[in-house]
Amino acid sequence: MDLNIGIVGFGARASLWREAHRPGQGARVVAVCDLAERSREEARAALPEASVTASLDELLGMGLDAVMVLTPDHQHAAVAIAALEAGVPVFCEKPLAVTVEDADAILETARRTGTRLYVGHNMRHMPVVVLMRRLILEGRIGEVKAVWCRHFVGNGGDYYFKDWHAERSKTTGLLLQKGAHDLDVIHWLAGAYSTEVQAMGSLTVYGGIDDRRDRSGERMRDWFSLDNWPPTAQTGLNPIIDVEDLSMVNLRLGNGVLASYQQCHFTPDYWRNYTVIGTEGRIENLGDTAGSEVRLWNRRHHGAAPADETFIVPAAGEEAGHDGADALLVTEFLRFVREGGRTETSPVAAREAVAVGIRATESLRSGGGSLRVPALDADLVAYFERGQVEPADGSADAAGRAPVTVTVAPASVATMN
């Protein structure tokens, strides 16, 4: 029997409906909620048999098997918590939230209610990341000691500086909104979470462009073009731009690994480069899509040298979303809704990416000092590591935990552009 899935927020990321809507193959999207009339019209056209509403309460009262929260970032917490309280399993798009308090509130609510929570960190399913992690776990470079990531966000002007992404009030900053992916991957490849963070950054290009425009009601596909080049020639930027377009972060992880993350939103090329250095070698990806290379060096060389081994990044399948990762992500979510258990993605890891992104942003906006990353409650960590079940001996009583207050109003559900 198919699972009945609801979607909240039918904007750009709502493309995931194609992965969830497979009538007769395990799941179908039967309901959509969005405040914007344009989004509701698009939902009706894409899913003519689905119920479409502007009311979150109405959607959550439809007896759904799960809900996918695909709203703008600052609305994730309110919607996810409302669904968890209603006993509806949740898929929450990354980042989990835009404050540590809201991220923790989501996890606390999931435990207290016993409702299943899944976070959409699709890069854990990207073939390039899976390949690099496999080489690490096989011991091909020894014990990991350093992870470096350079993120060339070549489409940054179109993706992040013409709508709500450009506003601190809605994203906190792009080290969180965009960087949550890479921070999670750094932790995953290194085998630990960050305990200390230091960052520097600036609004170096887009803040100097005076051509601004209110794009309320528009979508990224309405303005995106590779002809929007060079970055200084961009037009129609968001009226408010107060997030950084260039950032550099240093991290100390709990197992002693040192890491760094660099993010630039005005490069001509668009890809991620990871370098992982261990006690017996290093790996590095050249390109991050199917057909790209992961190179491994594990012998001594004089100067720059060809890799000792080269691995071709495989295709994840026929699905195009994030190099096939979206299809794998939603498949895992649907399996989790049906069966429970451990998943490749992790709500705890998602929270840690939020905490690091926020602390890094605080560091770069306050002089670049080193800041500690707030630790998550150990009992909460253990709950999610068990696969979201309480201990068999009943030593932890989730029902006795006090409700957690979240600061975002549920009525603010809107479109994710």
N, C-alpha and C positions, 0 to 999 in steps of 0.2 A: 504494500500500500504506500502511496506517495505521501511524503511529509508536506504539510501545508505551511508555506513560508510567507512571511510578511516583510516588506521593505519600508524603511523609514528614511526618506531623503532620496529623491529620484533625480539626482544631478549627474555629474560626470562619472563618479565612482559607481553609480547605479548600473553601469555596464555589467556588473557582477550578476545581474538578474539572469543573464544568458547562461551562466554556469549553474545557477540554482533552479532554473525553470526547465526541467526535463520530464514532462508528463509521461507516466508509464515507466520511467527509469529511476524512480525513487523520490522525486521531489517536484513540486510545482509552486510557483509564486501565485498566491491567490489574493493578496492584498497589498496596497501601496498607500503610504501616507506622506503628504507633502503640503506645505502651506502655499506654495506658489502655483498659480493656475497653469502656467506654462508647463511645469513639471507634471501636474496631474493630467494635462492633455497628452503629454508624451507617454505617460504611463498607460493611459487608456489605449493609445495607438499601438504600443508595444505589447500590451497584455490585455486584450479586449475582454477576456473573461474574468479578469481580476476586479475586486472591489477597490475603488479609489476614493480616498477620503482626505480631509484636512485635519481630522481629529485623531490624535494619538490614542486617546481613551477608547474611541470606537474601534480602532485597529486592534488594540490589545484585548478587546472584548470579543474577538471573533473566533476564539478557540484555536489559535495558531499553534503549530508545533515548534516554531522558532521564528525569530525576527532578526533581520540584518540592519544594523544601524549604520547608515551611510550619509549622515548629515555632515555639515561643517563641524570642524574639530571641537569648537567651544560648546557644541550641543550634545556631544557624545555622552557625557556623564548623566545628564538629566534623562535622556531617552533610555539609555542602558539601564539605569537604576529603576526607572518606571517599569520596564519590561521584566527585569529580575524580580521586582516586588510582585508582579502579576504572575510569576511562575513560568514565564516564557523564556526558553533558552535563547541566549543572545550571541550573535556575531557582531563584534564592534570593530569598525574600521580603525586602523592605526592613524595617529597616535591614540592611545587609550583615552587620554584626557589632556587638557592644557594646564592643569595644576596637579601637583603631587597629591594634594588633599582630595581632589575629585577622583584621581586614579585609585587611591587607597579606598575611597568610599565605594567605588564599583566593586573592588575585590571583596571588601567587607560585606557588601550586600549579597554578593553571589554566595559567600559562605553561609551567612546567616539564613538565607532563604533556601539554600541547597539547590539553587537554579544554575544550570550549566552556563559557563561563560567561555567564549572563544574570541581571540583577538586576531585581526587580519594582517599579521606580519607575513605577507606573501613571499618575501625574499628568502625565508627559510625553505621555500620550495623551488627557488630559482636554480636551474642546473649548474650555473657557475659556482654558486655558493655551496651547493650540495657536494660538488666535486672537490672543492677545496677542503671542506670539512672532512670528507672521506680520506683524503691524503693525510690530513693531520691525525685523524683517529687511527690510521694504519701505521703511524709512527714514522712516516717518510721523511720528516724534517726534525725528528727528535721532540724535545719538550719545547712548546711554544714560549717565547720570551718577549716578542714584540709583534704588534699588529698596526699597520699603517693603512689608512684609507684616504684616497683623494677622490673627491666627487666633483666632476666637471658637469655642472648643470647648464648645458648649452641653451636650453629653452627657458631659462629662468625668468626672463622678462615677460614672456607670454604666460607662463605657468603660474607665477607667484606674485607679480607686481601689477596686475590689472584687475584684481578682485579682492575679496576678503582676506586672502592669504597675506597681503601686505600689511595687515593691521595687527599690532600686538594684542589688542583686546580680543582677537578671535583666534590667534595662533600661538601667542607668547613670543614666538620667533621661529625662524626657519631651521635653526639647530634642533628644534623639537619637531616641527611639522614635517620637514623634509629629512632631517637627520635621524629621526627615530628608526628608520629602516636600517641605516648603516651602524648606528650605535648598537642595535640589537644584534646585527651580524658580527660586529667586533666582539661582543660578549660571547656569542655562540662559538666563534672560531677560537677564542682564547680560553674558553672554559670557565669563565668567572665574570662577576659583575664589577662595575667601577665603584670604588670607594672614595676617590678623590678626583677633582676635575679643575682644570684651569683653562681659560679661553681668552682670545682676543678676536675682535671683529669690528666691522664698520659698514655703514651704508655708503659705498664708495662711488657708485655709478647712478643708480636709479633715483636717488634722492635729489640729484641735480637736474633732473628732467622736469620741466614745468608744464608740459602738455599732459593734462589730467582730464579724466572723464568719469562720470558716474555710470557704471555699467550694470546697474541694478536690473535684473531680469535677463541679462545676457549669459551666455555660456562661453567657456574657453574656446570651443570650436567656432564661435562667431568671430573671434579676432585672431586666432593663432595662424601664423604663417612663417615659414623659414625665410621669407623675404624681409622680415622685420630685423634688419641687420645694417650697420653695427648696433650694439646695445644703446649707444648714445643717441641713435636716431629713432628710438622707440617713441610711439605716440599713444595717447589715450591711457596713460597709467592711472592707477587707482587714486582718488583724491587724497587718501591718507596712505602714506608710506612711512612706517616707523620700525621696520624690521631690517636686519642687516643683509647685504647681498654678498658679503665676503667674511668667512669665519674660519678660525683655526682653534682646535681643541687638543689639549693634552690630558691623558687619562692614566690613573693608576688603578689597577684591578686588584681584587681581593686575593688573588693567587700570586701577586708580584709582577704580572705581565704589565708592560708599559705600552700604551697605545696612543695613536693620534688620528685626528679626523679633520680634513680640510674640505671646505664647501665653497664653491664659487659659482655665482649665478649669471655670469656674462662671458663664459668661454664659447669658442666656436664649435667645439665638439661636446657630445653628451654621453658620458659613460662613467662607470666607477672603476677604480683601480685599487685592488687590495694587495698588500704585500704582507706575508706572514713569515717571520723569522724564528727559527727554532735552534736548538743546540746542535743539530746535525744537518742543517740546510735551510732553504727558504723556498717559498712558492709565491708566484705573482700572476695575476690574470692580465692578459692583453685583450681587451674587449670583454663584454659581459653578456653577450647573447650567444645563441646556438652557432657553432662553428668557430667561435673565438678560442683562444688558447690559454691554458694554465701551464706555466712553465715552472720547472723544478730544478734547482741547483743543489747538489749534495756532494760535490767534490771541490777541491781547491783549484782556483784559476788565477791567472795573471791578468788583471784588468777585466774589462767587460768581456763576457764570453757567451757563446750559445748555451742554451739550457742543456742540462744533462738528460732531462726527459721533458717531453711536451705532450700535453693531454688536450684533446679537442673537446670543447664543451658540447654535450649532446643536446638534442632537442627534447623538450619535455612532452611533445605531442603535437597535435595539429592546432591546438588552441593558441591564439596570439597574445592574450593578455599577460603582460609582464613575462614574456618568453615562456608561456605555458604555466607559469606559477599560479595564476588566478584559478585555473581549472582544478589544479591539485589542492589549492587552499580550500575551495568550496567543497570539494569532495571529502576532504578530511573533516571539515565542519559538519557536514551532513552525517557522516559516520559517527562523529562524536555525539550529535544530537540523539541518534538512535541507540548507541551502545555505551557512551561514556568512555572513561579510560584516559590514558595519557595521550597527548598530541604533540606533534613536532613543534607547533607554536606554543607559547606559554604566557598566560596572564601575568605571572610574576616577572618574566623577562620583559613583557610589554610595559609594565609599571617601572621597571628599572631603566628602560630607555627613556621614558617620560622624565624620571627623576634626574637622569644625567643631562638630558637636553635642557631642562629648566635650570639646573645649577650651572651648566656651561653658559647659558644665556645671562644668568645673574652675574657670573664672573666677568664676562666681556663687557657688561654694562656698568661695572663698578671697579674698573681699574685693572682687571686681569689677575686678581689674586686667586690663590688655591682655595677651593671650597670642598667640604665633605659632602658626600651624597647621603641623604637620610635613609636609614635602614628600614626595611619593611618588617613588620611583626613576624617573629620566627614561627609562631603557630599558624599564621596565615600562609606563609611560604610552604610549610609542611602540608597544609590542606591541599594546595594546588599541586604539589609534587606527588601527592598520593593519587592524583587523578580526580580531584574535587570530591572526595569522600572523607567522612570523619573516621577516626580510628575505630577499629572493630571493638575495642574494649570500652568505647564511649567516654574516654578520658577528656575529650573536648566536646562541650555541649554547644553547638552552633545556635540552637534555639534560644539560649540564654544571653546571646550577645545583643547589646543595645543597638538600635538603628543608627545609621550614620547619616548626618545631615550633609547635603550637597548644596552648593551655592548657586547652581544654574537653574533657571525656571523652566519647567517642562513645557510651558506654552511657547517656548522660543524655537520649536522645531521648524526648520526651513529647508530650502534647497541646498544641495551641495554642488556648487558650480565647478 
